[in-house]
Amino acid sequence: MNKTIIFTGAAAMLLVASCKPKFEEGTPKTGPVTEAVFASGSIEPKDAYTLTSISDGFIQKAYVSENDMVSDKQLLFRLDNRQQNTQVQIAQTNVQYAEMNASASSPALAQIRAQLESARVRMQTDSTTLARYERLFTTRSVSRQDVDNANAAYQSSLSSWKALQENYRATADRVKQELTNTRSQLQNARAANQYYDLVAIGAGKVYQVFKKQGDLVKRGDKVAQLGNPDSIIVYLDIDEGSIGKIQVGQQVLVELNTDKTRTLEARISKIYPHFNETSQSYKVEARFVKEETGILSGTQLQANIITGRKENAILIPHAFVTDGNKVLVKHGDKVDTTIIKTGIVSDDWIEVISGISASDKIVKQK
């Protein structure tokens, strides 16, 4: 019985020893650490704009191509405007008819004037007849009925004369208004005809041409992209978890997808306050520290925005920190759990603000 008990106890001791955790030891290091926010983006020219058509038609002539320098109001593309020219000709014809109708020799007004003159003569005749009947009535040469009939005839011709006067004025106003309207329509048609000529808005450089000669262009189609050749902008997309770390003036290390052999330096110049639902990110601008040549508009890029840097920081590897910023610290044969306060977090290292010192031994389970 005793041997059995001793054997069982020894077995239990061996089991405990075999379950003892194994640790990998390490020590914090002191050195520089950099915190960076990764971002993707693209290159765009300063003051860039897209030349957009507001008319439908075929590109009859393309006067520019990529990399061309253009001046303000320079003609870049001309669309086929034969249909619009027809509208201009129709409007011109309508103006000619309207001018004729509104002139002194207008047939419509001449006809009313003739009617007006006839009505005036009749009214004057009836007025003279009424006056004569009234004199004869005083001598009892005519009856009261004759006077009343003469007065009725006079009132009728007077009303007709006044009605024709009003008709003349209304017709004259109408033809004048028609002339104004047709002239406005001609002006609009000529203005619309100008929309078939696509011109530059200010001096700049042609970065992209989306349509070539002979292509059909519809209203709203992009035809070309232009911008200021003297400066280009780095546009970056920042996720909402990192935007709070971004500030104007921070250093940006840029790597172009077209040339990954070099790193270009830029600085944050503008932070847009709105969140883009489509890209699920915030938009940030950066400008290159020195002029960079040979960079094409639309070039995609990767960038690291430096948001923090320290020269002499206490650093430990990520692997030694568990959830809740907990670190295992070894004191002799004893291992204690310590909660640290962290600072800058890089890809490989975590800065320790407090909780452990550079001389402490840290461990992690294998």
Stockholm file with secondary structure:
# STOCKHOLM 1.0

chainA/1-366         MNKTIIFTGAAAMLLVASCKPKFEEGTPKTGPVTEAVFASGSIEPKDAYTLTSISDGFIQKAYVSENDMVSDKQLLFRLDNRQQNTQVQIAQTNVQYAEMNASASSPALAQIRAQLESARVRMQTDSTTLARYERLFTTRSVSRQDVDNANAAYQSSLSSWKALQENYRATADRVKQELTNTRSQLQNARAANQYYDLVAIGAGKVYQVFKKQGDLVKRGDKVAQLGNPDSIIVYLDIDEGSIGKIQVGQQVLVELNTDKTRTLEARISKIYPHFNETSQSYKVEARFVKEETGILSGTQLQANIITGRKENAILIPHAFVTDGNKVLVKHGDKVDTTIIKTGIVSDDWIEVISGISASDKIVKQK
#=GR chainA/1-366 SS CHHHHHHHHHHHHHHHHHTSCCEEEECCEEEEEEEEEEEEEEEEEEEEEEEECSSCEEEEEECCCTTCEECTTCEEEEECCHHHHHHHHHHHHHHHHHHHHHSTTCHHHHHHHHHHHHHHHHHHHHHHHHHHHHHHHHTTSSCHHHHHHHHHHHHHHHHHHHHHHHHHHHHHHHHHHHHHHHHHHHHHHHHHHHTTEEECSSSEEEEEECCCTTCEECTTCEEEEEEEEEEEEEEEEECTTTGGGCCTTCEEEEEETTEEEEEEEEEEEEEEEEEETTTTEEEEEEEESSCCCSCCTTCEEEEEEEEEEEEEEEEEEGGGCBTTTEEEEEETTEEEEEECEEEEECSSEEEEEESSCTTCEEEEEC
#=GC SS_cons         CHHHHHHHHHHHHHHHHHTSCCEEEECCEEEEEEEEEEEEEEEEEEEEEEEECSSCEEEEEECCCTTCEECTTCEEEEECCHHHHHHHHHHHHHHHHHHHHHSTTCHHHHHHHHHHHHHHHHHHHHHHHHHHHHHHHHTTSSCHHHHHHHHHHHHHHHHHHHHHHHHHHHHHHHHHHHHHHHHHHHHHHHHHHHTTEEECSSSEEEEEECCCTTCEECTTCEEEEEEEEEEEEEEEEECTTTGGGCCTTCEEEEEETTEEEEEEEEEEEEEEEEEETTTTEEEEEEEESSCCCSCCTTCEEEEEEEEEEEEEEEEEEGGGCBTTTEEEEEETTEEEEEECEEEEECSSEEEEEESSCTTCEEEEEC
//
